[in-house]
Amino acid sequence: MKFRIALAMGAALFAVPLTAQDKPDAKAEKAEAPAIPPPVVSVTRHSGTFGGTRINYRAIAGETYLKDKDGKPLAAITSYSYIKEGPVDPKRPVTFLWNGGPGSGSLWLHMGAFGPRRVVIPSDAKDDGAPPYPIVDNPDSLLDVTDIVFIDPVGTGFSRALGKTDPKDYWGVTKDAKSMADFIRLWLNANGRWNAPKFIGGESYGTTRSAAVINELEGAGFTDVSVNGIILISSILDFSVAADTPGNELGYVTNLPSMAATAWYHNKVANRPATVEEFVAEAKAFAIGPYASALLKGNALTAEERQQVLPQLSRYTGVSQDYLARADLRLSPGRFYKELLRDRGQTIGRLDTRYLGKDYDDAGEEPDNDPSFYAIDGAYTAAMNQHSREVLKYSPDITYTSIGGVRDWDWKIGGPRGGEGYLNVAPYIGRALRENSGLRVFVGQGYYDFATPFFGAEYSLNRTGIPNDGRITWHWYHAGHMMYVRDEDLRKLSNDIRAFIRAR
């Protein structure tokens, strides 16, 4: 099976010519509209042992051009494909993966979890320090059960708009999903895999993207691409659970079990249960019951009812009753990160509350920064550049954008009321499950994740219109947003997804 580089190549095209009076001469036009060079692709060959199986594989790193109806290149999508060598097995799956942001490259899942090599950082929630960072073969890669394609959306990694194309044409929930679906179709064309089992998945906003992409793939009329499975890692589908705005009580309810898990982890719980699972189960029952009822009563909550809730709320959050009373029973995540360990002079992470930080002083309301991000970003950025440029021999003369390369994201998706209000893409998954009987969904959540709390994910996929027929499987991990930074959870996550793919 050969990768058809010609798919994305072709003659460079120019903009529609101007009228004679607008165009001084041909030389000026050429200067204003330089030719777009052909896409760059590097193919290398490797071998490794994954899931206990020795695999020879081909790595294809490089650009695929998205074009307009006239064949003019508009954007370059960079991807990293790992394909098992040998005769094409029509039953061998292919899995398309991305990260989130929006604005993040796929380096986190690529170099942290499922790529054939990964960067090693401390497994015990400590800072990654300075280079060199160990970059090693990854036996937990999924290459024994599936080919893998890591995709960087426009504005992330090396992916970018071309020529005079405005990158904002790709920056939005639907616009981004359309470009990713277009890329998937082009990849299937180039690699002859239209009838292969297909999985898509992402992490964080990448789960939002996954829901939007399944809508583009399976809801696009007569050009459907049916999918076997969606892999959701650290899910955020219904953004009402993350909206820290006055009057929205839902976030307080869905955040509470994550606070309980964190308080348990940092030994801030009296009569601490033996396991975090036991304490989380208690916290869920309290959150959806007495606590939700108290919040929904608002100013009608009596002083007696308030006093009944306060001690339990304090137990599950690890924060004093006095502080909670002054916060009117509503503890925001930012305040929680600062308050939980204020007596120790420490803050906790947002992406992973196991991580500890030290602020400029101990008096602030919220932390100076997120210790669970600055503890890992240097290692991942170094690893991605080293792997792409030196191992895969794909080294464009541009900076790899790890995160933060997009702005002015268009969050509207349309709907009965124009899509205004909180974004919710969970109905896309519900529709896909209803209309594709072979589709299954994997959901993996970390107990110590505040970027996408696990109870919020459970809430969003437990709504009307989402089939409750056993096709959504749940898995929980003893780390945070990127649970694979903990070695034990990397192995568990890999094995859980491997079993999910094999069960198709």
N, C-alpha and C positions, 0 to 999 in steps of 0.2 A: 504494500500500500504506500503510495507516494504522496507527499504533501504537494498540492498543486499551487505553487507560489504564483502562477499566472493568474489565479483567481482574483487577487487584489491588485495586480499590476495593470499595465496598459498605458497608453499614451496620456501625457498630461494635457488637461483641457483648460481653456481660458474662459473668463466671464463672457457674457453676451457682448458683442462689439457695441461701442458707443456710436452715436451719429457723427457725421463728418465734422460739424461745427464744434462738437464736444471733444473730439479726438484730434490733438495737434498733429501727431504722426505716429507711425507704428512703433518706433523706438521707445516713445514715452509710454505707450500701452504696455510694452513688454517689461519695462522697468517697474511698472505699477503692479503687474500680475506675473510674478516669476513662476516658472514651471514647477510643478510639484513632482519631486523625484519618486521613483518606484518605491514600494515598501521594502523595508529591510527585514530579512528573516535569517535566522541562524539555526542549523540542524546539527545536533551532536548526538552521540550514542554512548550509553552507559549501562551499568548493571548494578543490581543491589538485591538485598534480601528483605522482603516486606511481608509481614504477617507469617513469617516462617517459610516463605516461598521465594526461590531465586528467580528474578525477573530481569531479562534484557529489555531495555526500553530506549525509545527515541525521544529526545527532547527537542521541541520546536519552539523557539523563542523569537518573537518579532511582531510585526505589524500586519493588521488586516485593515484595508481601507473600506470605510462606509461611503457609498456614492449616491448621488442623486439619480433621478430617472434617466438622465442623459449620460451617465457614466462618469461624471465629474467627482473626484475624491473630495469628501467633505471633512472626514475625521479619520484619525488613525487609532485603532484599538490595539493595544499591546496585550498579548496573551502568552502564556507558558503552558504548552501541551506536553504531557508525558504519556506516550503511547507504547504499549507492549509490542515488542518486535515479533515477527513471525507471521504466519498466515492469518488473515482476518477471521476472527471468530464472530459470526453474526450475533451470538448471544452475549458477547462481552459488553458490559455497560460502559458508558462514558458519563463523567460527572463534571459539571460546570460550577465553579466556585468563585465567590467574590467576598470582599469585606464590606464595610459600611461607610460611616461618616454622617451624611454623604460627603464624599471627598477623600476617602481613604483608598489606597491601593490594596491589592490582595496579598501583600507581604505577610500579614499576620497569620492567616491560615496557611499560606504557602511555606513560610520559613519557620512556623511555630507548630504546625499540626500535621498536615497531610502531604507536604512535598517530600521528595525523596531524600532531601537533606534538610536539617533544621539547625537553628541556633540554640545553644544550651545556655539558659539563664538560671539563676538560683530558684530552686523549687519551693523554697520556704518563705516566699514573699519578701525577699531582700533585694536591695538595689543591684543592678547589673554591673555597676562599676564602669571601668574604662576598657578599651580594646587592648589586645586582641580577644575576641569572643570565640569560644569553641563552636565550630560549625561541623556537624558530624552526619554520617549516614543515619537515616531515620527509619528504623524497622517498623514504626507505627504508621508509615505512609500506607495509603489504601490501594497501591498499585497492584497488589495481588488479586484484587477483586474488581477493579475498574480502571480505565484510563481516566486521567484527570486533566482538566483545563482550568487554569487560574486566569481570571480576566480582570484587567484594570480599566474601569470606565473612563470616559473622556474627562481630562482634568486631573487624573490620578496616575501614579507611576510614570511611565513614559507616554501614556496616551494623551492625545491632544487634538484640537481642531486644526484643520489644514487651510492654508491660503487665507482667504478673507472670511472664512466661516466664523461666525460668532459662537464661541464655546457654550454660551448660554442656551443655544439651540438644543443642548444635550443635558442641561442642568435643571431637572425637575423630576418629580416622581414618575410621571408618564413618559416624558421625553427620554429620560435615562433608561427606563424599562424597554422602550421601543428600540433603542440603540443596542441594548444587550440581546434582545430577541433577534434583531437583525444579524448580529454577530454570530449567534448560535446557528442560525440557518446557513450562513456563509460557511461556518466551520463544518457543518454536516455535509454541505455540498463538496467541500474540498477534500474531505476525508472519507466519503462514501459510507456514512454512518446513519443514514436516515432511519433505518429499521432497527438500530441498536437500542437496547434499554437505555433510558436517559434519566439522569438525576440532576437537579439544580439545587443550589443551596448557598447560604451566606451567613454572616455573623453580624449582629447588631442591626444598623440600618440595612445591612445586607439581607436581613430577613424581610424587611419592608420591600426591598428590591425584589426578593424572590417571589413575594405575593404579586407584585406588579408585573413581573416577568411572566409568571404562569398565566396571568390574565392576557398578556400579549401573545403568548404561545398557543394557548388553548382557547382563547376567546376571540380569535382573529378571523372568524368566518371559515372560508374553505382552504385556508393555508395553515391549518392547525398543526402544531407539533405536540403530540401527546407525550406526556412525561410520566415516568414510573414513580418517582419520589421527589419530595421537597425536603431538604435538610435545613432546619432552622436552629441556629446556634445563638443563644442569648437574644431572644426574640423581642422585637418592638413592632407591633402591628396596629394596635389601637392607641393613638397618642394621647387620648384623654387621660390615661393612667399616668402619663408623664407631665401633664400640664399643671405646673405649680402656680395656679392663678386663684385669686380670691373667689370663693363660692364653689370651687370644684373640690368635692370631698373625696372623690374616688382614689386619687393618688395616695392620700393618707392611709386608706384601707389597704391598698395593694402594696404599699411600701412596708407596712408593719411587720409581716413575716420576715422580710430581709433584715430589718432592724433587730428582730429577735435572734435570728441566726448569728448576726454580728455580735450582739451582746453576749450570746452564749460562747462564741469563739474567744472573745477577749475577757472571759471570766467576770462579767459584770452582772451575773444572774445569781440571786440567792436561791439556795436549794436547787442547784443546777442539775437538770436531768442528765442522764448518762450520754445521750446522743443528741446531735443537733436535729435529727429527724423528729425525735419525740417533742422537742421544744417548739419546732416549727409547726407541727401539727396542732399543738395547743394554741399557738399564736394565730394560725389561720382561723380556727374556730372562734376565737375572741374577735378577730378583725372583722369577719363577715357577720358576726352576731352583735354582741353588746356594743362594740366600738362603732360599727357602722350605724347602728341605731342611734347612738348618742350624737354622732356628727350630723345625721340627717335631721335631728330635732332642732338643731341650731339654737336660737335664743329661747326656744321652748323647753330646753333641757333644764330640769330643776336642780337646785343645789344638792339635794340628796342623791339624785341620779349621777351627777358629776362626781360626787365623792365615792360612789360605787365603782366608777370607771377608772379613776385616777390610780389607785394602787395596782390594778392589773396592767394599765398602760405603762406604768413605771417598771413593773417587773419585766414586761416583754421588750422594752426599749433600753433598759439599763440606765435611764435618765431619771433624775429626781422628780418627785411629785411636785415640788415647788416650781421647778423649771417648766414642767408640763402644764401646770395650772396657769402660769404666766403666758404660756403659748396657746392658751385656750384649747388644750388637748390636741393641738395640731402641730406636729413636729416635722418640719421640712427636712429633706435629706441633707442640705448644706449645713443646717444647724446641728443635725445629728453627727455629722463627720467631726465637728469641732467639740461638741459637748460630751460625747460618750467617754472620752479619755482625757478630758480637760484636767482632771485631778492628777494625771500622770504627765501633763505637759506634752501630749501627743495628739495628732490628728489621725484619721483613717482615710483610706482610699475610696474613690468613687467606683472605678472599674472593678476593684477588688478590695474589699474592706479588711482583708488580712494585712494589707500593707500599712505601715506606720510612717507618719511624717512629723517633722518638727518645724513649726512656724516661726516667723520673726519674733512674735511674742505669744502669750497665751490668752490675751484679752479679747481677741476678735470674735465675731459671730460665726464666720465661716473660714475654712482653711485657705491658706495662701495659694495652694496648688494641689494637684492630685498625685500623691506619692506612688499610686499604682500605675500611673502612666509614665512619669519621668524615670521610674525604676526600670523600664524595659525598652523605651523607644530607641535609645542609642544602639542597642544590640541588634534589633530587628532591621533598622535602616542600614547598618553596616553589613549585615548578613545578606540582605536582598541585593545590594549593589555588588558585593563580592561574588555571589552566586551567579547573577545575571551576566556580569561583565567578564568574569574570569573562568567560570565553569561552563556556562552556556554560550560563551563567546558572543553575547549580544550586548554591545556597549555603545549606545547612541551618545552623541555629544550633547546631551541635555541632562538636567538634574532629575533624578527619580523623586517624584513627589509622594512621600509616604502618606501624608494626611494634610488637609487644609487647603487643597488646591482649587476648590470651587467656592462660589459665593452666589448670593441672590437666588437660592434654590426655589423652584416653583413647587409649592406643596399642594396645590389644588389638583384634584382628580375628577371633579365633576360628580354629578349624582342628582338625586331628587331635589336638593336645595342648592345646587351649584357647587357642592363639595366644600362649602364654607364651614368653618368650625374646626373641630378636631379631625385630623386625618385618621382614617381607619381602613386598612387594606385587608383585614381579616375576612370580610365578605368575599374577596377574590378567591381566597383559599376554599371557603365554603362552596362557592359555585363550582370550582374546579373539582372538588371531591364529589359533588352531586352529579357532575356531567362526565366524569372519568372514573369508572368503577375500579380501574386498576391502579389508581393513584393512592399513595400513602404519604404520611407526613411524619418526619422525625423531629422531635423537639428536645433540645438539650439546654439545661439552665444551671447556672452556678448559684449556690446558696449565698455567696458573698458578693453578688453583683448588684450594684445600685444604678448602673447605667440602664439596664433592662431587667428590673426585678422579676423574680420567677413567678410570684403570685399575679403580677400583671399579665404575664404571658398566659397563665392558666385562665385568667378571666377572659382574655380576648378570644381564646379558642374554645370557650364554653358558652357561646352565644347561639341564639336562634339562627338557623340557616346553615350551621356547621354540623355535618352528620356525626352522630355519637355512635359509631358502629365499629369501633376498635381500630380504625385505620390511622389514627393519630397515636403515636407512641411517645411516652415521656421518659426522660432520663435526667437525673439530678447529680451534681458534682460538688466536691468539697473545695471549690475555689471560686473565682469570680467570673467576670465578663469573658476573659480569655482563660477558660478553665484549664487549657492545655499547658499553661505555664507551670502547673503542678504536675510532676512526672506521673504520679499515680492516676491523675485524671486524664492525662494525654493517652495513656494506655487504655483506660476505660472508655473514653470517647471514641478512640479508634476502633476498639472491639465492638462497641455498640453500633457504630455506623456500618462497620463491616457486616455485622449480622443483619442490619436493616437492608443493605444492598443485596445480600445473598437471599433474603426472604422474598424477593420480588415475585 
